[in-house]
Amino acid sequence: MATPPPLERRTDTYAGRSLDVLRGMVRDGQLQPGQRLNEVELARALGISRGPLREAIQRLASEGLLNVVPHRGAYVRTFDADELRDLYELRTALETHAVRLAARRADNEDLRDLDDLLRATEEVLESDVDTAYPGELDFHHRVVALSGNQSILRAFGDANNQIQLARSRSGRQPRRARDAFKEHREVLRALAAGDADVAARLMDEHLQHSLENALSLFENTVPNSPKGLAGRLEDEEL
């Protein structure tokens, strides 16, 4: 594996934020899949002592983002195709139930906010034909939040973080981003109609399309790679 670039010091962090910052570094690929964490360098980059850093490492290991090997250290987790399928099956179970709850519980203001989110997403996608789905406009997180079930939201967050890690070295695929946007619109229409069954079916189909696309890219671009999605998956909204 190529030597990763030196970590930039995160001057806006302190011990209380070390977990969120470290999680972001794993998810966005600054800490690469399979990479061993250098505690000394990370503590310097985060501006914290090694005690809080080790607490954060243990927490991320419990979330499935790191593997801690006794006497060797912590490594950023890698994923194979079967593990990716497992994560999608979990996410599909969570999101199809969440969207059913959202269809019953979301009010008109919630639906307007969701529509505004998709309008903002459309503006970003139309601004550049090569633009991938904007990750900060997370349709899925918003839908799951509308379920009103905090346990589902936490489980979704853990599964989504692992999927984001699996995609952290991905390329860009704007066409899939636009297909995903259209599918999100269909889900919103079902929510607005209060049709829980249709909303759940559409969400299931949407996530299946996303999985098929991710697996296709994995199989086509990393046929001889060792275990783990070290190759190019898409950089698109799931």
PyMOL commands that set and color helices and strands:
alter all, ss='L'
color gray80, all
select helices_A, chain A and resi 15-27+39-46+50-62+81-105+108-127+139-146+150-166+174-192+196-221
alter helices_A, ss='H'
color red, helices_A
select strands_A, chain A and resi 66-69+73-76
alter strands_A, ss='S'
color yellow, strands_A
deselect
rebuild
show_as cartoon
